[in-house]
């Protein structure tokens, strides 16, 4: 992965983000530890796509082009990579707005197109034609390499149909939960180290983590000292009373 630096950053439900100007990657410690490994791989490729997936290998803000870059580099690398490409988008986008459905359906069509061209799956071609026909009047996928772009209002029935279409490909998705803050930071920092051995994690982040650990250790030692002081006082009073 071609990132200049890797940092931890809380970003709500967003698992990762890249700065296209500096090449810095930001990983969300509240989300990242709970994602399956296949999700992490695809997300990192997507963020790399924002750096290299534009015209001529240049940076791009276009999410569909970044998705395409991730798909091109992910497909065929593991079992069910076509299905997972759709599943990962479906599960990691926090809310399925019209723009996000554009990405999901475009990815679905891309997977169908690949399945037909690579494996000769005629059912995939039939499904692709059906998707093209159903979505043709709607401006669902501008800048898509597959669908034409036309202006139209987004009908609720079409949205429901899209959701049903995608749900046939989607199994049980990854559930994102919050957990102990310190454990999340430590676990995510360790994964970053394995992911990019040549990328130095920021000194500030490491200092913050060390500071948190030292604080916890200091509080623990302080508590032990207080405990023994109370025990000593109790023994002293007891002996004094016996005298």
C-alpha positions as protocol buffer text, in pm:
chain_id: "A"
residue {
  index: 1
  type: UNK
  ca { x: 0 y: 0 z: 0 }
}
residue {
  index: 2
  type: UNK
  ca { x: 137 y: 339 z: -93 }
}
residue {
  index: 3
  type: UNK
  ca { x: 59 y: 556 z: 209 }
}
residue {
  index: 4
  type: UNK
  ca { x: 309 y: 806 z: 344 }
}
residue {
  index: 5
  type: UNK
  ca { x: 199 y: 774 z: 709 }
}
residue {
  index: 6
  type: UNK
  ca { x: -67 y: 588 z: 905 }
}
residue {
  index: 7
  type: UNK
  ca { x: -256 y: 748 z: 1192 }
}
residue {
  index: 8
  type: UNK
  ca { x: -547 y: 669 z: 1420 }
}
residue {
  index: 9
  type: UNK
  ca { x: -848 y: 898 z: 1396 }
}
residue {
  index: 10
  type: UNK
  ca { x: -1204 y: 869 z: 1521 }
}
residue {
  index: 11
  type: UNK
  ca { x: -1445 y: 923 z: 1229 }
}
residue {
  index: 12
  type: UNK
  ca { x: -1784 y: 799 z: 1347 }
}
residue {
  index: 13
  type: UNK
  ca { x: -1879 y: 493 z: 1143 }
}
residue {
  index: 14
  type: UNK
  ca { x: -1625 y: 558 z: 867 }
}
residue {
  index: 15
  type: UNK
  ca { x: -1354 y: 286 z: 889 }
}
residue {
  index: 16
  type: UNK
  ca { x: -1076 y: 469 z: 701 }
}
residue {
  index: 17
  type: UNK
  ca { x: -987 y: 783 z: 511 }
}
residue {
  index: 18
  type: UNK
  ca { x: -694 y: 908 z: 306 }
}
residue {
  index: 19
  type: UNK
  ca { x: -556 y: 1256 z: 250 }
}
residue {
  index: 20
  type: UNK
  ca { x: -506 y: 1276 z: -127 }
}
residue {
  index: 21
  type: UNK
  ca { x: -252 y: 1559 z: -99 }
}
residue {
  index: 22
  type: UNK
  ca { x: -22 y: 1408 z: 165 }
}
residue {
  index: 23
  type: UNK
  ca { x: -92 y: 1037 z: 116 }
}
residue {
  index: 24
  type: UNK
  ca { x: -165 y: 999 z: 488 }
}
residue {
  index: 25
  type: UNK
  ca { x: -400 y: 717 z: 585 }
}
residue {
  index: 26
  type: UNK
  ca { x: -634 y: 754 z: 884 }
}
residue {
  index: 27
  type: UNK
  ca { x: -782 y: 443 z: 1046 }
}
residue {
  index: 28
  type: UNK
  ca { x: -1077 y: 453 z: 1285 }
}
residue {
  index: 29
  type: UNK
  ca { x: -986 y: 258 z: 1603 }
}
residue {
  index: 30
  type: UNK
  ca { x: -1353 y: 234 z: 1704 }
}
residue {
  index: 31
  type: UNK
  ca { x: -1442 y: 44 z: 1386 }
}
residue {
  index: 32
  type: UNK
  ca { x: -1132 y: -116 z: 1233 }
}
residue {
  index: 33
  type: UNK
  ca { x: -1068 y: -398 z: 1489 }
}
residue {
  index: 34
  type: UNK
  ca { x: -1416 y: -542 z: 1430 }
}
residue {
  index: 35
  type: UNK
  ca { x: -1395 y: -573 z: 1051 }
}
residue {
  index: 36
  type: UNK
  ca { x: -1319 y: -907 z: 878 }
}
residue {
  index: 37
  type: UNK
  ca { x: -980 y: -927 z: 710 }
}
residue {
  index: 38
  type: UNK
  ca { x: -1135 y: -926 z: 363 }
}
residue {
  index: 39
  type: UNK
  ca { x: -1314 y: -600 z: 446 }
}
residue {
  index: 40
  type: UNK
  ca { x: -988 y: -442 z: 564 }
}
residue {
  index: 41
  type: UNK
  ca { x: -807 y: -544 z: 246 }
}
residue {
  index: 42
  type: UNK
  ca { x: -1078 y: -404 z: 21 }
}
residue {
  index: 43
  type: UNK
  ca { x: -1108 y: -77 z: 218 }
}
residue {
  index: 44
  type: UNK
  ca { x: -733 y: -18 z: 201 }
}
residue {
  index: 45
  type: UNK
  ca { x: -742 y: -76 z: -175 }
}
residue {
  index: 46
  type: UNK
  ca { x: -1030 y: 170 z: -202 }
}
residue {
  index: 47
  type: UNK
  ca { x: -833 y: 437 z: -12 }
}
residue {
  index: 48
  type: UNK
  ca { x: -531 y: 366 z: -232 }
}
residue {
  index: 49
  type: UNK
  ca { x: -766 y: 414 z: -527 }
}
residue {
  index: 50
  type: UNK
  ca { x: -819 y: 773 z: -415 }
}
residue {
  index: 51
  type: UNK
  ca { x: -443 y: 819 z: -456 }
}
residue {
  index: 52
  type: UNK
  ca { x: -390 y: 627 z: -782 }
}
residue {
  index: 53
  type: UNK
  ca { x: -729 y: 547 z: -935 }
}
residue {
  index: 54
  type: UNK
  ca { x: -786 y: 869 z: -1127 }
}
residue {
  index: 55
  type: UNK
  ca { x: -705 y: 939 z: -1489 }
}
residue {
  index: 56
  type: UNK
  ca { x: -342 y: 860 z: -1563 }
}
residue {
  index: 57
  type: UNK
  ca { x: -296 y: 708 z: -1219 }
}
residue {
  index: 58
  type: UNK
  ca { x: -354 y: 1040 z: -1045 }
}
residue {
  index: 59
  type: UNK
  ca { x: -546 y: 1109 z: -722 }
}
residue {
  index: 60
  type: UNK
  ca { x: -924 y: 1128 z: -747 }
}
residue {
  index: 61
  type: UNK
  ca { x: -1215 y: 1225 z: -523 }
}
residue {
  index: 62
  type: UNK
  ca { x: -1451 y: 1009 z: -730 }
}
residue {
  index: 63
  type: UNK
  ca { x: -1580 y: 726 z: -510 }
}
residue {
  index: 64
  type: UNK
  ca { x: -1683 y: 512 z: -806 }
}
residue {
  index: 65
  type: UNK
  ca { x: -1334 y: 529 z: -956 }
}
residue {
  index: 66
  type: UNK
  ca { x: -1183 y: 442 z: -618 }
}
residue {
  index: 67
  type: UNK
  ca { x: -1426 y: 148 z: -597 }
}
residue {
  index: 68
  type: UNK
  ca { x: -1320 y: 37 z: -944 }
}
residue {
  index: 69
  type: UNK
  ca { x: -953 y: 49 z: -843 }
}
residue {
  index: 70
  type: UNK
  ca { x: -1030 y: -164 z: -536 }
}
residue {
  index: 71
  type: UNK
  ca { x: -1231 y: -410 z: -744 }
}
residue {
  index: 72
  type: UNK
  ca { x: -961 y: -446 z: -1010 }
}
residue {
  index: 73
  type: UNK
  ca { x: -695 y: -523 z: -747 }
}
residue {
  index: 74
  type: UNK
  ca { x: -913 y: -735 z: -519 }
}
residue {
  index: 75
  type: UNK
  ca { x: -1104 y: -961 z: -757 }
}
residue {
  index: 76
  type: UNK
  ca { x: -953 y: -1307 z: -785 }
}
residue {
  index: 77
  type: UNK
  ca { x: -737 y: -1271 z: -473 }
}
residue {
  index: 78
  type: UNK
  ca { x: -963 y: -1481 z: -249 }
}
residue {
  index: 79
  type: UNK
  ca { x: -1272 y: -1698 z: -256 }
}
residue {
  index: 80
  type: UNK
  ca { x: -1600 y: -1529 z: -351 }
}
residue {
  index: 81
  type: UNK
  ca { x: -1423 y: -1203 z: -432 }
}
residue {
  index: 82
  type: UNK
  ca { x: -1701 y: -1092 z: -670 }
}
residue {
  index: 83
  type: UNK
  ca { x: -1972 y: -1138 z: -408 }
}
residue {
  index: 84
  type: UNK
  ca { x: -1758 y: -983 z: -136 }
}
residue {
  index: 85
  type: UNK
  ca { x: -1693 y: -673 z: -346 }
}
residue {
  index: 86
  type: UNK
  ca { x: -2065 y: -597 z: -335 }
}
residue {
  index: 87
  type: UNK
  ca { x: -2109 y: -716 z: 23 }
}
residue {
  index: 88
  type: UNK
  ca { x: -1828 y: -500 z: 159 }
}
residue {
  index: 89
  type: UNK
  ca { x: -1970 y: -183 z: 7 }
}
residue {
  index: 90
  type: UNK
  ca { x: -2318 y: -272 z: 129 }
}
residue {
  index: 91
  type: UNK
  ca { x: -2203 y: -332 z: 485 }
}
residue {
  index: 92
  type: UNK
  ca { x: -1943 y: -57 z: 533 }
}
residue {
  index: 93
  type: UNK
  ca { x: -2137 y: 241 z: 396 }
}
residue {
  index: 94
  type: UNK
  ca { x: -2303 y: 380 z: 712 }
}
residue {
  index: 95
  type: UNK
  ca { x: -2625 y: 498 z: 545 }
}
residue {
  index: 96
  type: UNK
  ca { x: -2752 y: 404 z: 205 }
}
residue {
  index: 97
  type: UNK
  ca { x: -2825 y: 740 z: 50 }
}
residue {
  index: 98
  type: UNK
  ca { x: -2896 y: 767 z: -326 }
}
residue {
  index: 99
  type: UNK
  ca { x: -2527 y: 842 z: -390 }
}
residue {
  index: 100
  type: UNK
  ca { x: -2423 y: 534 z: -193 }
}
residue {
  index: 101
  type: UNK
  ca { x: -2672 y: 316 z: -379 }
}
residue {
  index: 102
  type: UNK
  ca { x: -2510 y: 439 z: -699 }
}
residue {
  index: 103
  type: UNK
  ca { x: -2183 y: 289 z: -576 }
}
residue {
  index: 104
  type: UNK
  ca { x: -2340 y: -39 z: -464 }
}
residue {
  index: 105
  type: UNK
  ca { x: -2534 y: -100 z: -784 }
}
residue {
  index: 106
  type: UNK
  ca { x: -2238 y: 3 z: -999 }
}
residue {
  index: 107
  type: UNK
  ca { x: -2024 y: -249 z: -813 }
}
residue {
  index: 108
  type: UNK
  ca { x: -2295 y: -512 z: -858 }
}
residue {
  index: 109
  type: UNK
  ca { x: -2301 y: -448 z: -1232 }
}
residue {
  index: 110
  type: UNK
  ca { x: -1921 y: -454 z: -1245 }
}
residue {
  index: 111
  type: UNK
  ca { x: -1918 y: -794 z: -1073 }
}
residue {
  index: 112
  type: UNK
  ca { x: -2179 y: -929 z: -1315 }
}
residue {
  index: 113
  type: UNK
  ca { x: -1984 y: -796 z: -1613 }
}
residue {
  index: 114
  type: UNK
  ca { x: -1663 y: -959 z: -1487 }
}
residue {
  index: 115
  type: UNK
  ca { x: -1842 y: -1288 z: -1415 }
}
residue {
  index: 116
  type: UNK
  ca { x: -1968 y: -1305 z: -1772 }
}
residue {
  index: 117
  type: UNK
  ca { x: -1647 y: -1195 z: -1946 }
}
residue {
  index: 118
  type: UNK
  ca { x: -1412 y: -1403 z: -1728 }
}
residue {
  index: 119
  type: UNK
  ca { x: -1618 y: -1716 z: -1669 }
}
residue {
  index: 120
  type: UNK
  ca { x: -1878 y: -1702 z: -1946 }
}
residue {
  index: 121
  type: UNK
  ca { x: -2168 y: -1694 z: -1700 }
}
residue {
  index: 122
  type: UNK
  ca { x: -2471 y: -1630 z: -1918 }
}
residue {
  index: 123
  type: UNK
  ca { x: -2697 y: -1585 z: -1616 }
}
residue {
  index: 124
  type: UNK
  ca { x: -2475 y: -1299 z: -1505 }
}
residue {
  index: 125
  type: UNK
  ca { x: -2514 y: -1139 z: -1849 }
}
residue {
  index: 126
  type: UNK
  ca { x: -2893 y: -1172 z: -1830 }
}
residue {
  index: 127
  type: UNK
  ca { x: -2895 y: -1014 z: -1484 }
}
residue {
  index: 128
  type: UNK
  ca { x: -2671 y: -734 z: -1606 }
}
residue {
  index: 129
  type: UNK
  ca { x: -2904 y: -658 z: -1895 }
}
residue {
  index: 130
  type: UNK
  ca { x: -3197 y: -652 z: -1654 }
}
residue {
  index: 131
  type: UNK
  ca { x: -3016 y: -409 z: -1425 }
}
residue {
  index: 132
  type: UNK
  ca { x: -2928 y: -183 z: -1718 }
}
residue {
  index: 133
  type: UNK
  ca { x: -3286 y: -182 z: -1840 }
}
residue {
  index: 134
  type: UNK
  ca { x: -3438 y: -110 z: -1499 }
}
residue {
  index: 135
  type: UNK
  ca { x: -3196 y: 172 z: -1417 }
}
residue {
  index: 136
  type: UNK
  ca { x: -3162 y: 333 z: -1757 }
}
residue {
  index: 137
  type: UNK
  ca { x: -3418 y: 615 z: -1696 }
}
residue {
  index: 138
  type: UNK
  ca { x: -3268 y: 705 z: -1361 }
}
residue {
  index: 139
  type: UNK
  ca { x: -2969 y: 916 z: -1269 }
}
residue {
  index: 140
  type: UNK
  ca { x: -2839 y: 654 z: -1029 }
}
residue {
  index: 141
  type: UNK
  ca { x: -2484 y: 609 z: -1150 }
}
residue {
  index: 142
  type: UNK
  ca { x: -2327 y: 920 z: -1302 }
}
residue {
  index: 143
  type: UNK
  ca { x: -1965 y: 870 z: -1411 }
}
residue {
  index: 144
  type: UNK
  ca { x: -2020 y: 496 z: -1404 }
}
residue {
  index: 145
  type: UNK
  ca { x: -1825 y: 297 z: -1664 }
}
residue {
  index: 146
  type: UNK
  ca { x: -2133 y: 85 z: -1730 }
}
residue {
  index: 147
  type: UNK
  ca { x: -2454 y: 286 z: -1701 }
}
residue {
  index: 148
  type: UNK
  ca { x: -2559 y: 595 z: -1896 }
}
residue {
  index: 149
  type: UNK
  ca { x: -2633 y: 913 z: -1702 }
}
residue {
  index: 150
  type: UNK
  ca { x: -2978 y: 1071 z: -1729 }
}
residue {
  index: 151
  type: UNK
  ca { x: -3163 y: 1311 z: -1505 }
}
residue {
  index: 152
  type: UNK
  ca { x: -3472 y: 1184 z: -1332 }
}
residue {
  index: 153
  type: UNK
  ca { x: -3643 y: 1180 z: -995 }
}
residue {
  index: 154
  type: UNK
  ca { x: -3563 y: 888 z: -769 }
}
residue {
  index: 155
  type: UNK
  ca { x: -3877 y: 683 z: -715 }
}
residue {
  index: 156
  type: UNK
  ca { x: -3916 y: 505 z: -380 }
}
residue {
  index: 157
  type: UNK
  ca { x: -4020 y: 190 z: -563 }
}
residue {
  index: 158
  type: UNK
  ca { x: -3688 y: 184 z: -749 }
}
residue {
  index: 159
  type: UNK
  ca { x: -3498 y: 223 z: -422 }
}
residue {
  index: 160
  type: UNK
  ca { x: -3691 y: -71 z: -275 }
}
residue {
  index: 161
  type: UNK
  ca { x: -3615 y: -276 z: -584 }
}
residue {
  index: 162
  type: UNK
  ca { x: -3245 y: -196 z: -560 }
}
residue {
  index: 163
  type: UNK
  ca { x: -3238 y: -297 z: -194 }
}
residue {
  index: 164
  type: UNK
  ca { x: -3400 y: -629 z: -280 }
}
residue {
  index: 165
  type: UNK
  ca { x: -3156 y: -682 z: -565 }
}
residue {
  index: 166
  type: UNK
  ca { x: -2851 y: -628 z: -349 }
}
residue {
  index: 167
  type: UNK
  ca { x: -2989 y: -825 z: -56 }
}
residue {
  index: 168
  type: UNK
  ca { x: -2982 y: -1142 z: -266 }
}
residue {
  index: 169
  type: UNK
  ca { x: -2603 y: -1116 z: -268 }
}
residue {
  index: 170
  type: UNK
  ca { x: -2561 y: -1020 z: 93 }
}
residue {
  index: 171
  type: UNK
  ca { x: -2520 y: -1266 z: 379 }
}
residue {
  index: 172
  type: UNK
  ca { x: -2455 y: -1186 z: 737 }
}
residue {
  index: 173
  type: UNK
  ca { x: -2247 y: -868 z: 738 }
}
residue {
  index: 174
  type: UNK
  ca { x: -1987 y: -746 z: 978 }
}
residue {
  index: 175
  type: UNK
  ca { x: -2137 y: -567 z: 1278 }
}
residue {
  index: 176
  type: UNK
  ca { x: -1942 y: -268 z: 1402 }
}
residue {
  index: 177
  type: UNK
  ca { x: -1937 y: -217 z: 1774 }
}
residue {
  index: 178
  type: UNK
  ca { x: -1755 y: 9 z: 2016 }
}
residue {
  index: 179
  type: UNK
  ca { x: -1542 y: -143 z: 2286 }
}
residue {
  index: 180
  type: UNK
  ca { x: -1273 y: -53 z: 2536 }
}
residue {
  index: 181
  type: UNK
  ca { x: -1089 y: 253 z: 2404 }
}
residue {
  index: 182
  type: UNK
  ca { x: -740 y: 149 z: 2510 }
}
residue {
  index: 183
  type: UNK
  ca { x: -778 y: -201 z: 2366 }
}
residue {
  index: 184
  type: UNK
  ca { x: -900 y: -60 z: 2035 }
}
residue {
  index: 185
  type: UNK
  ca { x: -602 y: 173 z: 2008 }
}
residue {
  index: 186
  type: UNK
  ca { x: -350 y: -97 z: 2098 }
}
residue {
  index: 187
  type: UNK
  ca { x: -505 y: -358 z: 1867 }
}
residue {
  index: 188
  type: UNK
  ca { x: -536 y: -119 z: 1573 }
}
residue {
  index: 189
  type: UNK
  ca { x: -184 y: 14 z: 1617 }
}
residue {
  index: 190
  type: UNK
  ca { x: -53 y: -343 z: 1609 }
}
residue {
  index: 191
  type: UNK
  ca { x: -242 y: -417 z: 1287 }
}
residue {
  index: 192
  type: UNK
  ca { x: -107 y: -101 z: 1129 }
}
residue {
  index: 193
  type: UNK
  ca { x: 245 y: -219 z: 1210 }
}
residue {
  index: 194
  type: UNK
  ca { x: 183 y: -553 z: 1037 }
}
residue {
  index: 195
  type: UNK
  ca { x: 12 y: -386 z: 742 }
}
residue {
  index: 196
  type: UNK
  ca { x: 290 y: -137 z: 672 }
}
residue {
  index: 197
  type: UNK
  ca { x: 625 y: -236 z: 811 }
}
residue {
  index: 198
  type: UNK
  ca { x: 789 y: 50 z: 621 }
}
residue {
  index: 199
  type: UNK
  ca { x: 548 y: 315 z: 749 }
}
residue {
  index: 200
  type: UNK
  ca { x: 628 y: 483 z: 1080 }
}
residue {
  index: 201
  type: UNK
  ca { x: 325 y: 550 z: 1297 }
}
residue {
  index: 202
  type: UNK
  ca { x: 326 y: 905 z: 1424 }
}
residue {
  index: 203
  type: UNK
  ca { x: 528 y: 982 z: 1738 }
}
residue {
  index: 204
  type: UNK
  ca { x: 241 y: 1184 z: 1872 }
}
residue {
  index: 205
  type: UNK
  ca { x: 1 y: 887 z: 1849 }
}
residue {
  index: 206
  type: UNK
  ca { x: 255 y: 658 z: 2013 }
}
residue {
  index: 207
  type: UNK
  ca { x: 314 y: 919 z: 2283 }
}
residue {
  index: 208
  type: UNK
  ca { x: -57 y: 945 z: 2350 }
}
residue {
  index: 209
  type: UNK
  ca { x: -89 y: 569 z: 2381 }
}
residue {
  index: 210
  type: UNK
  ca { x: 216 y: 553 z: 2612 }
}
residue {
  index: 211
  type: UNK
  ca { x: 77 y: 840 z: 2818 }
}
residue {
  index: 212
  type: UNK
  ca { x: -254 y: 658 z: 2859 }
}
residue {
  index: 213
  type: UNK
  ca { x: -77 y: 339 z: 2966 }
}
residue {
  index: 214
  type: UNK
  ca { x: 148 y: 527 z: 3212 }
}
residue {
  index: 215
  type: UNK
  ca { x: -155 y: 701 z: 3357 }
}
residue {
  index: 216
  type: UNK
  ca { x: -332 y: 371 z: 3409 }
}
residue {
  index: 217
  type: UNK
  ca { x: -18 y: 221 z: 3565 }
}
residue {
  index: 218
  type: UNK
  ca { x: 25 y: 526 z: 3789 }
}
residue {
  index: 219
  type: UNK
  ca { x: -333 y: 505 z: 3910 }
}
residue {
  index: 220
  type: UNK
  ca { x: -289 y: 134 z: 3983 }
}
residue {
  index: 221
  type: UNK
  ca { x: 32 y: 189 z: 4188 }
}
residue {
  index: 222
  type: UNK
  ca { x: -128 y: 478 z: 4372 }
}
residue {
  index: 223
  type: UNK
  ca { x: -423 y: 258 z: 4467 }
}
residue {
  index: 224
  type: UNK
  ca { x: -192 y: -16 z: 4600 }
}
residue {
  index: 225
  type: UNK
  ca { x: -1 y: 235 z: 4814 }
}
residue {
  index: 226
  type: UNK
  ca { x: -323 y: 368 z: 4963 }
}
residue {
  index: 227
  type: UNK
  ca { x: -439 y: 14 z: 5037 }
}
residue {
  index: 228
  type: UNK
  ca { x: -122 y: -75 z: 5224 }
}
residue {
  index: 229
  type: UNK
  ca { x: -128 y: 257 z: 5411 }
}
residue {
  index: 230
  type: UNK
  ca { x: -480 y: 183 z: 5534 }
}
residue {
  index: 231
  type: UNK
  ca { x: -379 y: -168 z: 5642 }
}
residue {
  index: 232
  type: UNK
  ca { x: -77 y: -30 z: 5831 }
}
residue {
  index: 233
  type: UNK
  ca { x: -294 y: 229 z: 6004 }
}
residue {
  index: 234
  type: UNK
  ca { x: -546 y: -34 z: 6107 }
}
residue {
  index: 235
  type: UNK
  ca { x: -274 y: -258 z: 6253 }
}
residue {
  index: 236
  type: UNK
  ca { x: -122 y: 36 z: 6442 }
}
residue {
  index: 237
  type: UNK
  ca { x: -457 y: 135 z: 6595 }
}
residue {
  index: 238
  type: UNK
  ca { x: -530 y: -224 z: 6688 }
}
residue {
  index: 239
  type: UNK
  ca { x: -195 y: -269 z: 6864 }
}
residue {
  index: 240
  type: UNK
  ca { x: -230 y: 66 z: 7039 }
}
residue {
  index: 241
  type: UNK
  ca { x: -570 y: -34 z: 7167 }
}
residue {
  index: 242
  type: UNK
  ca { x: -437 y: -366 z: 7298 }
}
residue {
  index: 243
  type: UNK
  ca { x: -176 y: -181 z: 7500 }
}
